[in-house]
Amino acid sequence: MIAILDYGMGNLHSVENALQHIGCTCCVTDKKEDLQRADQLILPGVGAFADCMKHLQERDLITALKEEVQGKKKPLLGICLGMQALFEDSEENGYTKGLGFLKGNIVKMSDAAESRVRIPHIGWNLLEQCQKSSVFERLSERPFVYYVHSYYAQNYAQEDLLADSGYGGMRIPGLVRRDNVAGAQFHPEKSGEDGLQILRWFKEEFV
C-alpha cells in the first residue's frame, strides 16, 4: 500500500487516481500511523516551500517521515513541491530548511539566456536521460513530461540526477534518486503514459 501524504497542499486526488489506474492500493492521509503501515510513501504538493514545511510540522509529519524514510529505509517519491522538500533548504520567501534527504538547495529560476523564457515554467518538456537507470527501459524514446514551477534544485549531487529538461538557458533537474528516495519535479500523474510508467517504476522497483 502507498500512502499519499495530505498536508493541505496540492491536488492529491489526481495522484490517487493515477495510482489506482495502474492497479495500486493507496490512501490519502495525514496520520503518521498510516505512514507506518504503508509499504511506500508519496509526498506531492503545489505551492510555496515554507508553507509546505510549516504544514508538515503542524501535522507532526516531519519526524514521522524521517523515521520511516531514514530509519526504516521506506521508499519515498516526492512530486513537484514534494520533490523540492526532499532537499536541504530553499530560498523561496526567505530561508527555509527542508527534509534533507538529498543534497542540494532550491533556488528561484532565472534565465540569463537571450530566450528569456517565461517563469513560472508551465508546460511540456522533453525529459533527457543523464545516467543509466531502469526507469528509461519503461519510457518512450522521447518522453515529454508536464512541469509547473518557479523554483528548482541546484548544488545537488550529480550522481543523484537521473534526467533533466532544457528550458531556455536552464537545465531543470527533472528526476532524481538516491537509494530509497526519488523525486520528480514534473507531475507524473499529468504526464500521460510516460508519467504512469514512472509511477509503475516507483511501485514495482522501490521495494
C-alpha beads as a LAMMPS data file, in Angstrom:
LAMMPS data file: protein, C-alpha beads

207 atoms
206 bonds

1 atom types
1 bond types

-500.0 500.0 xlo xhi
-500.0 500.0 ylo yhi
-500.0 500.0 zlo zhi

Masses

1 110.0

Atoms # bond

1 1 1 0.000 0.000 0.000
2 1 1 1.191 3.506 -0.874
3 1 1 0.382 6.373 1.477
4 1 1 -0.080 9.769 -0.215
5 1 1 0.695 12.463 2.331
6 1 1 -2.016 15.064 2.788
7 1 1 -0.602 18.217 4.362
8 1 1 -3.071 20.637 2.822
9 1 1 -1.197 21.440 -0.414
10 1 1 -1.770 20.109 -3.911
11 1 1 -4.225 18.097 -5.950
12 1 1 -3.831 14.825 -4.115
13 1 1 -6.642 13.040 -5.868
14 1 1 -5.039 13.270 -9.303
15 1 1 -2.105 11.333 -7.831
16 1 1 -4.520 8.900 -6.169
17 1 1 -6.420 8.390 -9.441
18 1 1 -3.193 7.750 -11.367
19 1 1 -2.079 5.150 -8.821
20 1 1 -5.445 3.438 -8.919
21 1 1 -5.244 3.424 -12.726
22 1 1 -2.031 1.360 -12.557
23 1 1 -3.606 -1.040 -10.075
24 1 1 -2.044 0.306 -6.916
25 1 1 -3.652 0.195 -3.483
26 1 1 -3.254 3.626 -1.929
27 1 1 -4.677 6.044 0.613
28 1 1 -4.593 9.814 1.145
29 1 1 -3.688 10.525 4.757
30 1 1 -2.179 12.924 7.260
31 1 1 -1.842 10.321 10.013
32 1 1 1.596 9.014 10.953
33 1 1 0.050 5.640 11.793
34 1 1 -0.807 5.226 8.109
35 1 1 2.765 6.141 7.154
36 1 1 3.993 3.411 9.476
37 1 1 1.642 0.839 7.951
38 1 1 2.341 1.768 4.341
39 1 1 4.903 -0.001 2.173
40 1 1 5.766 3.155 0.212
41 1 1 5.173 6.891 0.547
42 1 1 4.426 9.719 -1.885
43 1 1 4.875 13.383 -0.966
44 1 1 3.048 15.519 -3.564
45 1 1 2.441 19.251 -3.438
46 1 1 1.879 22.543 -5.216
47 1 1 2.677 25.923 -3.680
48 1 1 5.362 27.544 -1.545
49 1 1 8.225 25.692 0.155
50 1 1 7.862 27.471 3.529
51 1 1 4.155 26.635 3.688
52 1 1 4.954 23.028 2.816
53 1 1 7.380 22.630 5.707
54 1 1 5.089 24.520 8.091
55 1 1 2.127 22.290 7.312
56 1 1 4.220 19.132 7.602
57 1 1 5.459 20.321 11.004
58 1 1 1.964 21.207 12.205
59 1 1 0.801 17.688 11.390
60 1 1 3.842 16.135 13.100
61 1 1 4.802 14.515 9.810
62 1 1 8.452 15.601 9.576
63 1 1 9.575 13.347 12.401
64 1 1 7.381 10.525 11.088
65 1 1 8.838 10.886 7.591
66 1 1 12.402 10.808 8.865
67 1 1 11.686 7.739 10.987
68 1 1 10.177 5.863 8.047
69 1 1 12.497 7.032 5.255
70 1 1 15.841 7.384 7.002
71 1 1 15.311 4.917 9.819
72 1 1 13.372 2.127 8.115
73 1 1 14.522 2.920 4.538
74 1 1 10.933 3.033 3.324
75 1 1 10.636 4.152 -0.340
76 1 1 9.568 7.780 -0.833
77 1 1 8.662 9.651 -4.023
78 1 1 8.410 13.448 -3.928
79 1 1 6.403 15.159 -6.685
80 1 1 6.835 18.831 -7.707
81 1 1 6.928 20.783 -4.412
82 1 1 7.243 17.409 -2.708
83 1 1 10.493 16.796 -4.599
84 1 1 11.818 20.215 -3.579
85 1 1 11.096 19.415 0.075
86 1 1 13.486 16.445 -0.161
87 1 1 16.483 18.805 -0.401
88 1 1 18.367 20.669 2.320
89 1 1 16.777 24.103 2.084
90 1 1 15.044 26.712 -0.081
91 1 1 15.431 30.441 -0.678
92 1 1 11.736 30.878 -1.530
93 1 1 10.242 33.665 0.628
94 1 1 13.355 33.613 2.815
95 1 1 15.445 30.708 4.047
96 1 1 13.542 27.534 4.953
97 1 1 15.084 24.231 5.973
98 1 1 13.942 21.153 4.037
99 1 1 13.829 17.465 4.915
100 1 1 17.470 16.974 3.954
101 1 1 17.073 13.559 2.329
102 1 1 19.004 14.823 -0.710
103 1 1 21.957 17.176 -1.034
104 1 1 21.091 20.480 -2.713
105 1 1 19.239 23.769 -2.482
106 1 1 16.037 25.111 -4.028
107 1 1 16.527 28.436 -5.812
108 1 1 14.475 30.808 -7.989
109 1 1 14.542 30.023 -11.693
110 1 1 16.381 32.728 -13.630
111 1 1 17.195 32.584 -17.333
112 1 1 20.184 34.636 -18.435
113 1 1 19.963 33.321 -21.989
114 1 1 18.624 35.507 -24.792
115 1 1 15.487 33.369 -24.955
116 1 1 14.231 34.874 -21.676
117 1 1 11.676 32.139 -21.164
118 1 1 8.578 32.689 -19.090
119 1 1 8.684 31.957 -15.366
120 1 1 6.812 30.172 -13.862
121 1 1 7.730 27.253 -16.072
122 1 1 4.428 25.726 -17.173
123 1 1 4.156 23.116 -19.878
124 1 1 5.553 20.027 -21.544
125 1 1 9.299 19.434 -21.871
126 1 1 11.458 16.593 -23.090
127 1 1 12.882 14.510 -20.233
128 1 1 16.505 13.754 -21.123
129 1 1 18.500 10.899 -19.627
130 1 1 21.571 11.871 -17.579
131 1 1 22.698 8.444 -16.417
132 1 1 21.726 4.800 -16.680
133 1 1 18.575 3.762 -14.852
134 1 1 15.971 1.058 -15.306
135 1 1 13.274 3.738 -15.495
136 1 1 14.301 4.552 -19.076
137 1 1 13.551 0.989 -20.174
138 1 1 9.914 1.800 -19.431
139 1 1 9.702 5.176 -21.179
140 1 1 9.115 6.135 -24.791
141 1 1 12.036 7.174 -26.972
142 1 1 11.244 10.870 -26.444
143 1 1 9.312 11.202 -23.178
144 1 1 7.623 14.553 -22.577
145 1 1 6.518 15.466 -19.056
146 1 1 4.436 18.284 -17.574
147 1 1 6.031 20.937 -15.346
148 1 1 4.520 23.707 -13.187
149 1 1 7.102 25.523 -11.019
150 1 1 9.151 28.688 -10.415
151 1 1 11.959 27.197 -8.285
152 1 1 14.334 24.327 -8.970
153 1 1 17.122 22.301 -7.379
154 1 1 20.762 23.353 -7.632
155 1 1 24.029 22.237 -5.973
156 1 1 22.712 18.686 -5.968
157 1 1 24.868 15.557 -6.167
158 1 1 25.367 14.739 -9.844
159 1 1 25.104 11.024 -9.115
160 1 1 21.523 11.611 -7.905
161 1 1 20.370 13.149 -11.208
162 1 1 18.664 10.636 -13.493
163 1 1 17.118 13.038 -16.008
164 1 1 16.672 16.728 -16.695
165 1 1 14.919 19.068 -19.115
166 1 1 16.084 22.123 -21.005
167 1 1 14.174 25.366 -20.508
168 1 1 15.755 28.405 -22.101
169 1 1 19.317 28.505 -20.805
170 1 1 18.499 26.381 -17.771
171 1 1 18.759 22.655 -17.131
172 1 1 15.885 21.630 -14.877
173 1 1 16.598 18.606 -12.658
174 1 1 13.549 16.551 -13.528
175 1 1 14.055 13.108 -12.000
176 1 1 16.371 12.291 -9.098
177 1 1 17.103 9.261 -6.976
178 1 1 19.295 8.329 -4.028
179 1 1 18.738 4.845 -2.624
180 1 1 15.111 4.664 -1.394
181 1 1 14.336 8.332 -2.120
182 1 1 13.213 9.640 -5.529
183 1 1 11.829 12.919 -6.775
184 1 1 10.057 14.209 -9.879
185 1 1 9.971 17.982 -10.392
186 1 1 7.282 17.448 -13.026
187 1 1 3.857 15.885 -12.455
188 1 1 3.941 12.201 -13.497
189 1 1 0.215 11.942 -12.787
190 1 1 -0.384 14.563 -15.521
191 1 1 2.279 13.334 -17.968
192 1 1 0.414 10.704 -19.943
193 1 1 1.666 7.156 -20.378
194 1 1 5.296 8.063 -19.644
195 1 1 4.222 9.588 -16.352
196 1 1 2.282 6.460 -15.458
197 1 1 5.354 4.375 -16.286
198 1 1 7.376 6.429 -13.808
199 1 1 4.782 5.695 -11.130
200 1 1 4.934 1.996 -12.061
201 1 1 8.735 2.145 -11.778
202 1 1 8.395 3.502 -8.235
203 1 1 5.688 0.995 -7.302
204 1 1 7.448 -2.071 -8.695
205 1 1 11.153 -1.384 -8.203
206 1 1 11.282 0.539 -4.925
207 1 1 10.644 -2.492 -2.734

Bonds

1 1 1 2
2 1 2 3
3 1 3 4
4 1 4 5
5 1 5 6
6 1 6 7
7 1 7 8
8 1 8 9
9 1 9 10
10 1 10 11
11 1 11 12
12 1 12 13
13 1 13 14
14 1 14 15
15 1 15 16
16 1 16 17
17 1 17 18
18 1 18 19
19 1 19 20
20 1 20 21
21 1 21 22
22 1 22 23
23 1 23 24
24 1 24 25
25 1 25 26
26 1 26 27
27 1 27 28
28 1 28 29
29 1 29 30
30 1 30 31
31 1 31 32
32 1 32 33
33 1 33 34
34 1 34 35
35 1 35 36
36 1 36 37
37 1 37 38
38 1 38 39
39 1 39 40
40 1 40 41
41 1 41 42
42 1 42 43
43 1 43 44
44 1 44 45
45 1 45 46
46 1 46 47
47 1 47 48
48 1 48 49
49 1 49 50
50 1 50 51
51 1 51 52
52 1 52 53
53 1 53 54
54 1 54 55
55 1 55 56
56 1 56 57
57 1 57 58
58 1 58 59
59 1 59 60
60 1 60 61
61 1 61 62
62 1 62 63
63 1 63 64
64 1 64 65
65 1 65 66
66 1 66 67
67 1 67 68
68 1 68 69
69 1 69 70
70 1 70 71
71 1 71 72
72 1 72 73
73 1 73 74
74 1 74 75
75 1 75 76
76 1 76 77
77 1 77 78
78 1 78 79
79 1 79 80
80 1 80 81
81 1 81 82
82 1 82 83
83 1 83 84
84 1 84 85
85 1 85 86
86 1 86 87
87 1 87 88
88 1 88 89
89 1 89 90
90 1 90 91
91 1 91 92
92 1 92 93
93 1 93 94
94 1 94 95
95 1 95 96
96 1 96 97
97 1 97 98
98 1 98 99
99 1 99 100
100 1 100 101
101 1 101 102
102 1 102 103
103 1 103 104
104 1 104 105
105 1 105 106
106 1 106 107
107 1 107 108
108 1 108 109
109 1 109 110
110 1 110 111
111 1 111 112
112 1 112 113
113 1 113 114
114 1 114 115
115 1 115 116
116 1 116 117
117 1 117 118
118 1 118 119
119 1 119 120
120 1 120 121
121 1 121 122
122 1 122 123
123 1 123 124
124 1 124 125
125 1 125 126
126 1 126 127
127 1 127 128
128 1 128 129
129 1 129 130
130 1 130 131
131 1 131 132
132 1 132 133
133 1 133 134
134 1 134 135
135 1 135 136
136 1 136 137
137 1 137 138
138 1 138 139
139 1 139 140
140 1 140 141
141 1 141 142
142 1 142 143
143 1 143 144
144 1 144 145
145 1 145 146
146 1 146 147
147 1 147 148
148 1 148 149
149 1 149 150
150 1 150 151
151 1 151 152
152 1 152 153
153 1 153 154
154 1 154 155
155 1 155 156
156 1 156 157
157 1 157 158
158 1 158 159
159 1 159 160
160 1 160 161
161 1 161 162
162 1 162 163
163 1 163 164
164 1 164 165
165 1 165 166
166 1 166 167
167 1 167 168
168 1 168 169
169 1 169 170
170 1 170 171
171 1 171 172
172 1 172 173
173 1 173 174
174 1 174 175
175 1 175 176
176 1 176 177
177 1 177 178
178 1 178 179
179 1 179 180
180 1 180 181
181 1 181 182
182 1 182 183
183 1 183 184
184 1 184 185
185 1 185 186
186 1 186 187
187 1 187 188
188 1 188 189
189 1 189 190
190 1 190 191
191 1 191 192
192 1 192 193
193 1 193 194
194 1 194 195
195 1 195 196
196 1 196 197
197 1 197 198
198 1 198 199
199 1 199 200
200 1 200 201
201 1 201 202
202 1 202 203
203 1 203 204
204 1 204 205
205 1 205 206
206 1 206 207
